[in-house]
Amino acid sequence: MGLLLKQIFGLIKLLNSETGHNQIAAGIACGFILGMTPFFSLQSLLVFLLIFFFRIQAGAAFVSAFFFAFIAWIFDPLFHQLGVAVLSAEPLQGVWTALYNMPLVPLTRFNNSVVMGSGVVALLAFPFIFWGSRSLVIKYRRTVVDRLKTTKFWKAVQATSIYKWYYSYENLYG
């Protein structure tokens, strides 16, 4: 439970930081893919590589993956139906056979109907999750953070020596 609270507080701190909203939104969208698809698969490894090689906020990705994984199992029957429809589509049978005979592609477990359905949904919803979370982060920063910074309480907190010490510590050691 302590790890979960630490991640949630880390996400709140991240939302209040100067980190770019595109980085946070990309992290949430990548976390959506990680949460919706099976964890131990080649596509998850690919998403991890994207997170670590590009400027994608890893904390946002891991927290959102945790929460999306909790709701993914609710949609497993829908993922199964979509996966069966995609895998049994007659025009794609040659593609699936060729992919299955390739060296690394079967490690994605694409021939599982739930994996295929969740992968299709995750890829199709990725841009919507990105733009939606981007707009929510921008709106949160404009309304909540700006309003909090103008309150008398926040100005009183900033005037304390403990806050000044913490702020200088954060600037030095991150």
Secondary structure by P-SEA (a helix, b strand, c coil): caaaaaaaaaaaaaaaccccaaaaaaaaaaaaaaaacccccaaaaaaaaaaaaccccaaaaaaaaaaaaaacccaaaaaaaaaaaaaacccaaaaaaaaaacccccccccccaaaaaaaaaaaaaaaaaaaaaaaaaaaaaacaaaaaaacaaaaaaaacaaaaaaaaaaaacc
